[in-house]
Amino acid sequence: MRHFDLLEIAKLFSEEPAACRHLAETCPTCGERFRHIEALMQRFEHWNPEVALLEGPPAEGLVAALLAAGESLTLWSAQVDKNEDFQTWGVAWVALEKAREELEAATSLSRARDLALLAVKVSEHLGQAYHPNSVADLQARAYAIAAVAEPPEVDLGARLKRIAAAVEALDKGAGDEAIARVVWDLLSRVIR
């Protein structure tokens, strides 16, 4: 008997979640693959198992390639504009993760800001295959990180624009209270 591969399990999970869960409970190999897909969905906060599987794992390498091209948001943005490989949920999410890591480590606030704005840039290219409310939620988090990470020497206007963009994106989002808490917790660090 042949086991389902990851993509087959992702498709089954998209179309027949109960059947997929039953398969995962009855076959240890398929169950392990199912849990892998669930972990990807959780990490990338994406509702579609196929998208999480197809975009998640390659995203680390794609973001690394973007960052290896230079240290400029302008350069990264140009690469995103001209190469569709960078225009995925996974790439936006990894850029957002890296922005959060930089912010929390407080190693380079300007890099955290630029990574957050890179996530916004990528999200602007996400098409109809991505739910607009979820894209807005991603943007709200990214703009909030960018506001917190805006270096102190930057004028207040830039920080206020990031705050306003975060609030506007949050209003367009799915209304998830957990996401709103994350955004407001970040913004409270700026507003104090």
C-alpha positions as CSV (number, residue, x, y, z in Angstrom):
1,M,0.0,0.0,0.0
2,R,1.3,3.5,-0.9
3,H,1.0,6.3,1.6
4,F,-0.2,9.8,0.5
5,D,2.5,12.3,-0.1
6,L,2.4,15.8,1.5
7,L,0.7,17.5,-1.4
8,E,-2.0,14.8,-1.6
9,I,-2.6,15.1,2.1
10,A,-2.8,18.9,1.8
11,K,-5.3,18.6,-1.0
12,L,-7.4,16.1,0.9
13,F,-7.3,18.3,4.0
14,S,-8.5,21.3,1.9
15,E,-11.4,19.3,0.4
16,E,-12.3,16.7,3.0
17,P,-10.9,17.7,6.4
18,A,-12.8,15.0,8.3
19,A,-11.6,12.2,5.9
20,C,-8.1,13.6,6.2
21,R,-8.2,13.6,10.0
22,H,-9.5,10.0,9.9
23,L,-6.7,8.9,7.6
24,A,-4.2,10.6,10.0
25,E,-5.6,8.8,12.9
26,T,-5.4,5.4,11.2
27,C,-2.1,5.5,9.4
28,P,1.0,6.6,11.4
29,T,2.9,7.7,8.3
30,C,0.1,9.8,6.9
31,G,-0.6,11.1,10.4
32,E,3.0,12.4,10.6
33,R,2.6,14.1,7.3
34,F,-0.7,15.5,8.3
35,R,0.8,17.0,11.5
36,H,3.6,18.5,9.4
37,I,1.1,20.3,7.3
38,E,-0.8,21.5,10.4
39,A,2.4,22.8,11.8
40,L,3.1,24.7,8.6
41,M,-0.5,26.2,8.6
42,Q,0.1,27.3,12.2
43,R,3.5,28.8,11.6
44,F,2.4,30.7,8.5
45,E,-1.0,31.5,9.9
46,H,-2.6,30.4,6.6
47,W,-5.9,28.7,6.4
48,N,-5.2,26.7,3.2
49,P,-3.1,23.6,3.6
50,E,-1.8,23.6,0.0
51,V,-0.6,27.2,0.2
52,A,1.1,26.6,3.6
53,L,2.8,23.5,2.1
54,L,3.8,25.0,-1.3
55,E,4.8,28.5,-0.1
56,G,6.0,28.0,3.5
57,P,9.1,25.8,3.2
58,P,10.6,27.7,0.2
59,A,10.0,31.1,1.8
60,E,13.1,31.0,4.1
61,G,15.4,30.5,1.1
62,L,13.6,33.2,-0.9
63,V,13.9,35.8,1.9
64,A,17.5,34.8,2.4
65,A,18.1,35.5,-1.4
66,L,16.4,38.9,-1.1
67,L,18.5,39.8,1.9
68,A,21.7,38.6,0.3
69,A,21.1,41.1,-2.6
70,G,21.9,44.0,-0.3
71,E,20.8,45.9,2.8
72,S,18.4,48.3,1.2
73,L,14.6,48.2,1.4
74,T,14.6,49.9,-2.0
75,L,16.6,47.1,-3.5
76,W,14.5,44.4,-1.8
77,S,11.3,46.1,-3.1
78,A,12.6,46.3,-6.6
79,Q,13.4,42.6,-6.5
80,V,9.9,41.9,-5.2
81,D,8.3,44.0,-8.0
82,K,10.2,42.2,-10.8
83,N,10.2,38.6,-9.6
84,E,6.9,36.8,-8.9
85,D,8.7,34.1,-6.9
86,F,9.0,36.7,-4.1
87,Q,5.2,37.5,-4.2
88,T,3.9,34.9,-1.9
89,W,2.3,34.7,1.5
90,G,5.2,32.6,2.7
91,V,7.8,35.3,1.8
92,A,5.7,38.0,3.4
93,W,5.3,35.9,6.6
94,V,9.0,35.1,6.8
95,A,9.9,38.8,6.4
96,L,7.4,39.6,9.2
97,E,8.9,36.9,11.4
98,K,12.4,38.2,10.8
99,A,11.2,41.8,11.6
100,R,9.7,40.6,14.9
101,E,12.9,38.8,15.8
102,E,15.0,41.9,15.0
103,L,12.6,44.1,17.0
104,E,12.6,41.8,20.1
105,A,16.4,41.3,20.0
106,A,16.8,45.1,19.6
107,T,19.9,44.6,17.5
108,S,18.9,46.8,14.6
109,L,15.7,48.8,14.7
110,S,16.1,50.2,11.2
111,R,16.5,46.6,9.9
112,A,13.4,45.5,11.8
113,R,11.5,48.4,10.2
114,D,12.7,47.6,6.8
115,L,11.9,43.9,7.1
116,A,8.4,44.8,8.3
117,L,8.0,47.1,5.3
118,L,9.3,44.4,3.1
119,A,6.4,42.2,4.4
120,V,4.0,45.0,3.4
121,K,5.6,45.3,0.0
122,V,5.2,41.6,-0.7
123,S,1.6,41.6,0.6
124,E,0.7,44.3,-1.9
125,H,1.4,41.8,-4.6
126,L,-0.8,39.1,-3.2
127,G,-3.7,38.5,-5.6
128,Q,-7.2,37.2,-5.4
129,A,-6.0,33.8,-4.2
130,Y,-5.4,35.4,-0.8
131,H,-8.2,36.6,1.4
132,P,-8.1,40.4,1.6
133,N,-9.0,40.4,5.3
134,S,-6.0,38.1,6.1
135,V,-3.7,40.2,3.9
136,A,-4.9,43.3,5.8
137,D,-4.2,41.6,9.2
138,L,-0.6,40.8,8.0
139,Q,-0.2,44.4,6.9
140,A,-1.5,45.6,10.3
141,R,1.1,43.6,12.2
142,A,3.9,44.7,9.8
143,Y,3.0,48.4,10.0
144,A,2.8,48.1,13.8
145,I,6.3,46.6,13.9
146,A,7.5,49.3,11.5
147,A,6.1,52.0,13.8
148,V,7.8,50.6,16.9
149,A,11.1,50.1,15.1
150,E,11.2,53.5,13.5
151,P,14.5,54.9,14.8
152,P,14.1,57.8,17.3
153,E,16.0,60.2,15.1
154,V,13.3,59.9,12.4
155,D,10.7,62.6,12.4
156,L,7.4,62.0,14.2
157,G,5.5,62.2,11.0
158,A,6.9,58.9,9.7
159,R,6.0,57.1,12.9
160,L,2.5,58.5,12.8
161,K,2.0,57.4,9.2
162,R,3.0,53.8,10.3
163,I,0.6,53.9,13.2
164,A,-2.3,55.2,11.0
165,A,-1.5,52.5,8.3
166,A,-1.5,49.8,11.0
167,V,-4.9,50.9,12.4
168,E,-6.4,51.3,8.9
169,A,-5.2,47.8,7.9
170,L,-6.5,46.4,11.2
171,D,-9.9,47.9,10.4
172,K,-9.9,46.1,7.0
173,G,-8.8,42.8,8.6
174,A,-10.8,39.8,9.7
175,G,-11.7,41.2,13.1
176,D,-9.6,38.5,15.0
177,E,-9.2,39.7,18.6
178,A,-5.9,37.9,19.0
179,I,-4.5,39.9,16.0
180,A,-5.9,43.1,17.3
181,R,-4.2,42.5,20.7
182,V,-0.9,41.9,19.0
183,V,-1.2,45.1,16.9
184,W,-2.4,47.2,19.9
185,D,0.3,45.8,22.1
186,L,2.9,46.9,19.6
187,L,1.4,50.3,19.0
188,S,1.1,50.9,22.8
189,R,4.9,50.8,22.8
190,V,4.9,53.8,20.5
191,I,2.0,55.7,21.9
192,R,3.1,55.8,25.5
